[in-house]
């Protein structure tokens, strides 16, 4: 496998390599109808590279075109009250900040449409969502909101958005600068069009050891520095930037810039030490979980969260394949199987009356939610955050 030798953001070649995997599932969020097809799911190599010039991380072994984002791709988090509260706060903030009432909001990579519906309901905006994984009959319709099973591009020149959101898409794109430039140069985009971009926060992965976020689907792992550099390189003026959802996400708000600006790639260098320590601490954490699981009955142990974190956990931890089930509140994931190991996905209700000793919670933000649900089910297992 030939590894990429230049950074996707700044194109420089001053790279430092870290964690690597020989084979991880191409798509953690494409679950399977049976265990056999899940075990046979295609895999790819992962080599985490860090760019010393712009503080960007990426999978140097990523092969573009290997992942298909179809209706089988299921990553909606909107069945969690904790996540819904976050999205409602975000929709309210954006609605107020950019006076969206009566305006047109376009959501690029809208998934199943949950965020756009909430944004338009909160603001009174009209909305158009673009995503090849969108499915009809997913929740109630919202007046003035429509969806197109396609990518937003020059094929839709008459769509003139006042506001463009693009949440958790950019990290999946092999050429993020070209993608952003394509959005900026769309014939319907004007100088006052506002863009809201949201991605996972690579600093959370490094500092808080959110190691289960390393997945093949994510080509890129943005830091605040590299996200800003990407937007400016693509021709945007940054209006606001920050972190959200327990520091797990980064966001940036911007508008097209008419004149090209000089990009500042100078940085503090603080992340270098984190990167050098990450490989060792990553392996230590995987080994700790291997030992933890080896001492427990797999039939009495489940992982809560059948998204990318949970699927990565059962595939990467040596004892992870012994775990009896992945639990998820999203009904569209239930009764399906995780790629790689073939672990079944069940709903919380299936745990009622089960002799359960341990629940491994993949995201600390959902711990209180999991405690509440297990108490309602009459269960009292050990609940531990991965």
C-alpha atoms as one frame of an Amber mdcrd trajectory, in Angstrom:
protein
   0.000   0.000   0.000   1.383   3.395  -1.017   0.886   6.005   1.671   0.010
   9.602   0.980   3.064  11.779   1.568   1.473  15.242   1.553  -1.132  16.831
   3.816  -4.697  17.131   2.372  -4.997  20.658   3.801  -1.670  22.433   3.248
  -0.034  19.956   0.803   3.226  20.023   2.747   5.208  16.867   3.453   6.392
  17.400   7.027   4.563  14.387   8.483   4.777  12.360  11.675   3.169   8.896
  11.685   1.357   7.411  14.674  -1.218   4.633  15.236  -1.859   2.161  12.418
  -4.165  -0.809  11.714  -3.769  -3.476   9.074  -7.498  -4.021   8.588 -10.523
  -2.129   9.923 -14.041  -2.015   8.395 -14.481   0.450   5.563 -17.805   1.635
   6.931 -18.675   1.421  10.624 -22.097   2.938   9.994 -23.181   0.428   7.358
 -24.600  -2.410   9.439 -25.470  -5.810   7.975 -28.612  -8.001   7.857 -26.805
 -11.121   9.101 -23.645 -12.087  10.946 -21.992 -13.805   7.980 -22.153 -10.766
   5.705 -20.976  -8.584   8.590 -17.894 -10.735   9.168 -17.161 -10.633   5.423
 -17.411  -6.812   5.280 -14.513  -5.215   3.351 -11.659  -3.715   5.344  -8.868
  -1.242   4.710  -5.555  -0.128   6.137  -5.319   2.854   8.479  -2.141   4.867
   9.088  -2.598   8.017  11.155  -0.358  10.857   9.968   0.136  14.242  11.604
   1.128  17.329   9.606   3.620  19.449  11.508   2.850  22.443   9.277  -0.903
  22.904   9.853  -1.656  20.447  12.709  -3.904  18.286  10.553  -4.340  14.533
  11.018  -5.347  12.100   8.288  -5.344   8.468   7.214  -2.370   8.261   4.867
  -3.588   4.848   3.623  -7.104   6.002   2.668  -8.301   4.870  -0.773 -10.866
   7.212  -2.273 -13.963   5.633  -3.772 -13.949   2.507  -1.582 -16.927   3.643
   0.531 -20.424   4.077  -0.875 -22.802   6.351   1.023 -26.152   4.753   0.208
 -29.443   4.515   2.109 -27.868   1.650   4.051 -25.582   4.183   5.742 -27.119
   4.885   9.164 -25.487   7.313  11.572 -28.400   9.288  13.013 -27.929  10.221
  16.685 -31.282  11.962  17.035 -32.855   9.168  19.078 -30.806  10.215  22.124
 -32.349  12.936  24.349 -28.848  14.198  25.161 -27.999  14.662  21.499 -31.403
  16.141  20.636 -30.903  18.797  23.317 -27.554  19.710  21.753 -29.072  19.979
  18.262 -32.001  22.067  19.472 -29.633  24.514  21.179 -27.514  24.688  18.028
 -30.532  25.267  15.777 -31.768  28.034  18.054 -28.382  29.748  18.141 -27.906
  29.677  14.374 -31.473  30.833  13.770 -30.958  33.872  15.975 -27.405  34.674
  14.895 -28.223  34.704  11.183 -31.915  35.713  11.213 -32.950  32.681   9.183
 -36.705  33.234   9.222 -38.004  33.214   5.642 -34.557  32.449   4.216 -33.323
  29.352   2.387 -31.114  26.910   4.295 -29.294  24.166   2.406 -27.893  21.193
   4.340 -25.084  19.469   2.432 -24.752  15.845   3.530 -28.012  16.018   5.481
 -28.093  12.309   6.351 -31.665  11.353   7.203 -32.688  15.019   7.454 -33.031
  15.372  11.230 -30.921  18.501  11.695 -32.412  20.433   8.773 -35.935  19.733
  10.001 -35.081  21.031  13.460 -33.278  24.076  12.070 -36.224  25.055   9.872
 -38.767  24.350  12.619 -36.823  26.579  15.019 -36.179  29.406  12.553 -39.056
  29.469  10.074 -36.589  29.019   7.220 -37.199  26.998   4.087 -34.839  24.078
   3.647 -33.331  21.771   1.038 -31.252  18.777   2.124 -28.822  16.915  -0.114
 -27.602  13.386   0.612 -27.530  10.097  -1.270 -28.210   8.274   1.985 -31.487
  10.131   2.637 -34.601   7.999   3.096 -38.253   9.022   2.943 -40.612   8.220
   5.803 -38.062   9.123   8.491 -40.055  11.186  10.949 -42.656  13.858  10.377
 -42.475  16.176   7.388 -41.782  19.863   8.002 -43.473  22.473   5.839 -41.086
  24.113   3.397 -38.410  21.421   3.746 -37.493  19.056   0.916 -34.746  16.517
   0.276 -32.804  15.468  -2.799 -30.988  12.119  -3.077 -27.928  13.687  -4.650
 -24.912  15.872  -3.883 -25.212  19.650  -3.925 -23.382  20.905  -7.001 -23.580
  22.811 -10.270 -26.420  20.567 -11.435 -28.647  22.748  -9.219 -27.688  26.298
 -10.303 -31.083  27.795  -9.452 -30.800  26.984  -5.737 -29.586  30.151  -4.033
 -29.022  29.494  -0.327 -28.775  32.171   2.332 -27.315  29.637   4.747 -25.377
  26.409   4.097 -24.764  23.817   6.792 -22.371  20.921   6.319 -22.097  18.815
   9.451 -19.782  15.797   9.772 -19.131  15.566   6.059 -15.762  17.251   5.541
 -13.863  14.573   7.481 -15.097  11.978   4.947 -13.721  13.863   1.919 -10.342
  12.837   0.474  -9.787  16.321  -1.008 -11.334  18.716   1.528 -10.006  21.920
  -0.056 -11.467  21.058  -3.477 -14.763  20.153  -1.804 -14.931  23.477   0.049
 -13.960  25.376  -3.099 -16.780  23.602  -4.913 -19.280  24.808  -2.317 -17.927
  28.341  -2.482 -18.048  28.484  -6.284 -21.597  27.124  -6.597 -23.528  29.484
  -8.911 -26.207  30.079  -6.270 -23.757  31.109  -3.541 -23.392  34.854  -3.014
 -20.895  36.930  -0.981 -23.310  37.119   1.976 -24.111  33.390   2.075 -23.189
  32.019   5.506 -21.585  28.586   5.887 -21.665  26.462   9.042 -19.157  23.587
   9.042 -18.948  21.014  11.850 -16.436  18.168  12.251 -15.094  15.893  15.014
 -12.406  17.497  17.158  -9.015  15.808  16.782  -7.815  17.441  19.999 -10.497
  15.532  21.910  -9.106  12.325  20.416  -5.585  13.272  21.510  -6.111  14.910
  24.889  -9.072  12.904  26.175  -8.020   9.660  24.506 -11.180   9.394  22.431
  -9.334   6.686  20.544 -12.454   4.889  19.332 -13.038   7.758  16.885 -10.256
   6.486  14.613 -12.230   4.945  11.746 -11.607   4.352   8.060 -14.569   6.513
   7.004 -12.825   9.583   8.403 -10.015  10.549   6.075  -9.325  13.693   8.066
  -9.142  14.665  11.716  -9.302  18.428  12.043  -7.758  20.543  14.768  -8.877
  24.168  15.245  -5.748  25.255  13.364  -6.179  22.928  10.382  -9.921  23.597
  10.072  -9.326  27.342   9.931  -6.477  26.833   7.440  -8.733  24.675   5.245
 -11.503  27.288   5.171  -9.130  30.149   4.425  -7.289  28.187   1.754 -10.632
  27.451   0.068 -11.465  31.164  -0.029 -13.595  31.813   3.056 -13.561  34.528
   5.687 -13.985  33.041   9.160 -16.772  34.685  11.177 -16.696  32.470  14.258
 -15.018  29.288  15.440 -15.205  27.077  18.500 -15.843  23.673  20.062 -19.139
  22.090  21.130 -20.799  18.907  22.390 -18.422  18.411  25.289 -15.440  19.573
  23.196 -15.984  16.564  20.883 -16.930  18.725  17.869 -15.366  21.708  16.143
 -17.444  24.269  14.275 -16.591  27.161  12.027 -18.855  29.816  10.536 -17.707
  31.643   7.429 -18.677  33.450   4.255 -17.029  33.600   0.812 -14.083  35.943
   0.518 -13.816  37.950  -2.683 -10.052  38.454  -2.542  -7.564  35.716  -1.764
  -5.823  36.028   1.605  -2.421  34.868   2.853  -2.734  31.744   5.003  -0.860
  31.732   8.293   0.487  28.246   8.988   2.485  29.260  12.060   1.541  27.279
  15.148   2.569  26.742  18.752   3.937  23.215  18.448   2.120  22.047  21.589
   0.448  19.201  19.753   3.714  17.521  18.782   4.177  16.154  22.311   0.584
  14.872  22.356   1.144  13.060  19.068   4.336  11.387  20.249   2.616  10.216
  23.438  -0.573   9.118  21.671   0.766   5.914  20.133   1.932   4.574  23.504
  -1.167   5.617  25.444  -3.401   4.239  22.705  -1.826   0.808  22.986  -1.953
   0.961  26.785  -5.659   1.724  26.705  -6.415  -1.117  24.282  -4.404  -3.491
  26.509  -6.312  -2.335  29.606  -9.624  -3.097  27.934  -8.341  -6.463  26.719
  -7.560  -7.419  30.318 -10.861  -6.006  31.601 -12.932  -8.008  29.132 -10.904
 -11.212  29.552 -12.023 -11.391  33.197 -15.724 -11.080  32.408 -18.391 -13.349
  31.009 -19.017 -12.088  27.452 -22.685 -13.078  27.731 -23.028 -10.659  30.648
 -21.207  -7.769  28.958 -22.555  -5.338  26.336 -21.309  -2.195  24.631 -23.691
   0.790  24.567 -23.460   2.551  21.217 -23.502   0.865  17.813 -22.043   3.818
  15.956 -18.460   4.292  14.876 -17.083   4.206  18.443 -18.788   0.955  19.396
 -17.981  -0.818  16.146 -14.345   0.260  16.429 -14.169  -0.962  20.032 -15.349
  -4.510  19.288 -13.044  -4.718  16.264  -9.882  -3.251  17.794  -9.850  -4.617
  21.370  -8.616  -8.248  21.190 -11.404  -9.516  23.494 -14.021  -7.250  21.903
 -15.390  -9.908  19.572 -16.526 -11.923  22.635 -18.997  -9.230  23.706 -22.558
 -10.462  23.397 -24.194  -7.368  21.901 -24.040  -3.723  20.950 -26.927  -1.672
  22.357 -28.367   1.322  20.525 -31.458   3.515  20.951 -31.711   4.042  17.178
 -34.341   1.490  16.043 -32.921   1.492  12.505 -29.724  -0.101  13.815 -31.401
  -2.796  15.871 -31.599  -6.386  14.609 -28.557  -5.790  12.439 -24.893  -6.788
  12.810 -21.632  -4.869  13.173 -19.102  -5.117  10.324 -15.921  -7.030  11.056
 -16.881  -9.097  14.107 -20.575  -9.669  13.363 -21.761  -8.580  16.829 -25.582
  -8.227  16.952 -27.168  -4.832  17.636 -30.105  -4.798  20.038 -32.378  -2.229
  21.635 -32.288  -1.357  25.346 -35.551  -3.215  25.970 -33.888  -6.521  25.075
 -31.730  -6.184  28.207 -34.730  -6.472  30.535 -34.338  -9.523  32.765 -30.921
 -10.329  31.339 -28.115 -11.356  33.781 -26.027  -8.325  32.918 -22.848  -7.457
  34.841 -21.160  -4.768  32.722 -22.155  -2.052  30.269 -19.322  -0.351  28.396
 -20.519   3.146  27.401 -18.733   4.434  24.320 -19.390   8.158  24.827 -19.118
   9.766  28.297 -21.794  12.308  27.365 -24.388   9.517  27.321 -23.471   7.966
  30.683 -26.311   9.593  32.653 -28.771   8.662  29.914 -27.634   5.027  30.062
 -27.914   4.968  33.867 -31.485   6.242  33.680 -32.538   3.680  31.067 -30.967
   0.741  32.913 -32.672   1.771  36.150 -36.005   1.904  34.335 -35.329  -1.618
  33.056 -34.663  -2.864  36.584 -30.961  -3.455  35.951 -27.983  -2.576  38.133
 -24.829  -3.466  36.157 -21.428  -1.845  36.407 -21.441   1.071  33.971 -18.000
   2.051  32.754 -16.961   4.545  30.070 -14.633   3.202  27.376
